[in-house]
Amino acid sequence: MNLDITHLLDSWDYQPGQIVVRKIKGKDGREKLQLRVDLGILQMNASGRPDGKLPFGHETLFDHFLSRWTKYTEAHESDPSGFKLSSEDCGKLQQEAIQYHHRYICLFQLKDYDAVIRDTERNLTVFDFINQFAEAPEVAAGIGQLRPQLLMMRARAKGSKESEAALHSQAIETIEKTMEDIRTYFREQNRPELAEQSGEIHSLEQWCQEIRSTRPLSQLEKLEKALNEAVRREDYEKAAEVRDALRNLKTVL
């Protein structure tokens, strides 16, 4: 068997500064994602655990720990608070989350927004689990530093999906809520000043401004603009007509 993959690399150029990814069907019939990196190709499953492994017979390591937690609470109904995750447990869960991180970055590049939302929400749930049960709070805090990036990527996927469906107001609402969620995270860490330095917030603010400036106006906004223009020109007859149209529209809405 020839294990040399030079022919694959020669037929697929690496492009510095760009995320170059493609979707293929593997020999097992499952969809795979391939990411071109400078020294080769990373391949991962498009669903399930990215590396395809089944830790302790579970679909993911997180599912294994959820099973352990369920069994513990059943065996200690009177006091389930003794369940803890060691620093090693947290580290393993973080490593698994990094696999999902690589995948949702690839999925976003492919505009598979539903899958990005699936993977980001999965990792957020894992971080909540670690934060609740970590034996060492400082370990949980260290892992939690990735939360703003996760929240931003989920918002990017949701907002892109909404924008492409011409639901621009919903996209703006998604972005604004996410920025507030990130600010809340920094407040909970007693570091509210970091919100002003957050690259995630700055990126979302810029994107929100782009949507506001390029989205088509709603019928209500068009009428409000026409009213302001009529008043500016002192065309009061036209202004009265537009006011009536606005009143009728607001009644319907």
C-alpha positions in Angstrom: 0.0 0.0 0.0 1.4 3.4 -1.0 0.9 5.7 2.0 2.4 8.8 0.3 -0.2 11.6 0.0 2.0 13.9 -2.1 -0.4 13.5 -5.1 -3.3 14.8 -2.9 -1.3 17.8 -1.7 -0.1 18.6 -5.2 -3.7 18.6 -6.6 -5.0 20.9 -3.8 -2.9 24.0 -3.1 -2.5 25.5 0.4 -3.5 29.2 0.4 -1.9 31.1 3.3 -4.4 33.2 5.3 -7.4 31.4 3.9 -9.6 28.6 5.3 -9.6 26.0 2.4 -12.1 23.3 3.1 -14.1 20.8 1.1 -16.7 18.1 1.8 -16.3 14.5 0.5 -17.9 11.1 1.0 -15.7 8.6 2.8 -15.3 4.9 2.1 -17.6 4.3 5.0 -20.4 6.3 3.2 -20.3 9.1 5.7 -19.7 12.8 4.9 -16.2 14.0 5.7 -14.7 17.5 5.9 -11.1 18.1 4.7 -9.1 21.1 5.7 -6.0 22.0 3.8 -3.2 23.2 6.1 0.4 24.1 5.3 1.8 20.6 6.0 -1.0 18.4 4.9 -4.8 17.7 5.1 -6.9 17.4 8.2 -10.0 15.1 7.8 -13.0 14.9 10.2 -16.4 13.4 10.2 -19.2 15.9 9.3 -21.4 14.7 12.2 -20.9 12.9 15.5 -17.5 13.2 17.1 -15.1 14.7 14.5 -12.5 12.0 14.8 -15.1 9.2 14.6 -14.0 7.5 17.9 -16.4 6.2 20.5 -15.0 6.9 23.9 -16.0 4.2 26.4 -18.7 3.1 23.9 -20.3 6.6 23.8 -20.7 8.9 20.8 -18.5 11.5 22.6 -16.5 11.8 25.8 -19.0 14.4 27.0 -21.8 11.7 26.6 -19.6 9.4 28.8 -19.3 12.0 31.5 -23.1 12.7 31.3 -23.7 9.0 31.8 -21.4 9.0 34.8 -23.2 12.0 36.3 -26.6 10.4 35.8 -25.4 7.2 37.5 -23.9 9.2 40.4 -27.1 11.2 41.0 -29.1 8.0 41.0 -26.8 6.4 43.5 -26.6 9.5 45.7 -30.1 10.9 45.5 -29.8 12.5 49.0 -26.7 14.4 48.1 -25.6 14.4 44.4 -23.4 17.4 45.0 -20.3 15.2 45.4 -20.0 14.6 41.6 -16.8 16.3 40.4 -14.7 16.6 37.3 -10.9 16.3 37.9 -8.5 18.7 36.1 -7.6 15.8 33.9 -11.3 15.2 33.1 -11.7 18.9 32.2 -8.6 18.8 30.0 -9.9 15.8 28.0 -13.3 17.5 27.5 -11.5 20.6 26.4 -9.5 18.6 23.8 -12.7 17.1 22.5 -14.2 20.6 22.3 -11.2 21.7 20.2 -12.1 19.1 17.6 -15.6 20.6 17.4 -14.0 24.0 17.1 -12.0 23.0 14.1 -15.1 21.5 12.5 -17.5 24.4 13.0 -14.9 26.8 11.5 -14.9 24.5 8.4 -18.6 24.2 8.4 -19.0 28.0 8.5 -16.7 28.3 5.5 -19.0 25.9 3.7 -22.1 28.0 4.8 -23.6 25.0 6.6 -25.0 27.3 9.3 -27.3 24.7 10.9 -24.3 22.5 11.6 -22.3 25.4 13.0 -25.1 26.2 15.4 -25.3 22.5 16.4 -21.6 22.3 17.2 -21.2 25.7 18.9 -24.3 25.0 21.1 -22.8 21.6 21.9 -19.5 23.2 23.1 -21.4 25.8 25.1 -23.2 23.0 26.9 -19.9 21.3 27.6 -18.5 24.5 29.0 -21.5 24.9 31.3 -21.0 21.3 32.5 -17.3 21.9 33.2 -18.2 25.2 35.0 -20.7 23.4 37.2 -18.7 20.3 38.2 -15.0 21.2 37.9 -13.1 20.3 41.0 -10.7 23.2 40.3 -12.5 26.5 39.6 -9.4 28.0 38.0 -9.4 25.2 35.4 -13.1 25.9 34.5 -12.3 29.6 34.3 -9.4 29.0 31.9 -11.6 26.9 29.6 -14.4 29.4 29.9 -12.2 32.0 28.3 -13.2 30.5 24.9 -16.9 31.3 25.5 -16.9 34.8 23.8 -15.5 33.2 20.6 -18.1 30.4 20.7 -20.9 32.9 21.2 -19.6 35.0 18.3 -19.5 32.0 16.0 -23.0 30.9 16.9 -24.2 34.5 16.2 -22.3 34.5 12.9 -24.1 31.3 11.8 -27.6 32.4 13.0 -27.2 35.9 11.7 -25.9 34.8 8.3 -28.8 32.3 8.0 -31.3 35.1 8.9 -29.7 37.6 6.6 -29.7 35.2 3.6 -33.5 34.7 4.3 -33.9 38.5 4.2 -34.7 38.5 7.9 -32.5 41.4 8.6 -34.2 42.7 11.7 -33.9 39.2 13.3 -30.2 39.1 12.3 -29.6 42.4 14.0 -31.5 41.2 17.1 -29.3 38.0 17.2 -26.1 40.1 17.0 -27.2 42.6 19.6 -28.2 39.8 22.0 -24.9 38.0 21.5 -22.9 41.2 22.2 -24.9 41.6 25.5 -24.2 37.9 26.3 -20.5 38.5 25.9 -20.6 41.6 28.1 -22.5 39.6 30.7 -19.8 36.9 30.6 -17.1 39.5 31.3 -19.2 41.0 34.1 -19.5 37.6 35.7 -15.8 37.2 35.5 -15.5 40.6 37.4 -13.7 42.0 34.3 -16.3 44.2 32.6 -13.6 46.4 31.2 -12.6 43.6 28.9 -15.7 44.1 26.9 -14.2 47.3 25.4 -11.2 45.3 24.2 -13.1 42.3 23.0 -12.4 41.4 19.4 -15.6 39.4 19.3 -17.7 42.4 20.2 -15.9 44.7 17.8 -16.4 42.2 15.0 -20.1 41.8 15.7 -20.6 45.6 16.0 -19.0 46.1 12.6 -21.1 43.4 11.1 -24.3 44.8 12.6 -23.5 48.2 11.1 -23.0 46.6 7.7 -26.4 44.9 7.9 -28.1 48.1 9.0 -26.5 50.1 6.1 -27.1 47.6 3.3 -30.4 45.9 4.2 -33.5 47.0 2.2 -35.9 49.3 4.0 -39.1 47.9 5.3 -42.4 49.5 4.1 -42.7 51.3 7.4 -39.2 52.7 7.1 -39.8 53.8 3.5 -42.9 55.7 4.6 -41.1 57.3 7.5 -38.3 58.4 5.2 -40.9 59.8 2.7 -42.6 61.7 5.5 -39.4 63.3 6.6 -38.5 64.2 3.1 -42.0 65.8 2.5 -41.7 67.8 5.7 -38.2 68.9 4.7 -39.5 70.2 1.3 -42.5 71.7 3.1 -44.8 69.6 0.9 -47.5 69.4 3.6 -50.1 67.8 1.3 -47.8 65.0 0.5 -46.8 64.7 4.2 -50.5 64.3 5.1 -50.9 61.5 2.6 -47.9 59.7 3.9 -49.1 60.1 7.5 -52.4 58.5 6.5 -50.5 55.6 4.9 -48.3 55.3 8.0 -51.3 55.2 10.3 -53.0 52.5 8.2 -49.9 50.4 8.1 -49.3 50.6 11.8 -52.9 49.6 12.3 -52.3 46.4 10.2 -49.0 45.7 12.0 
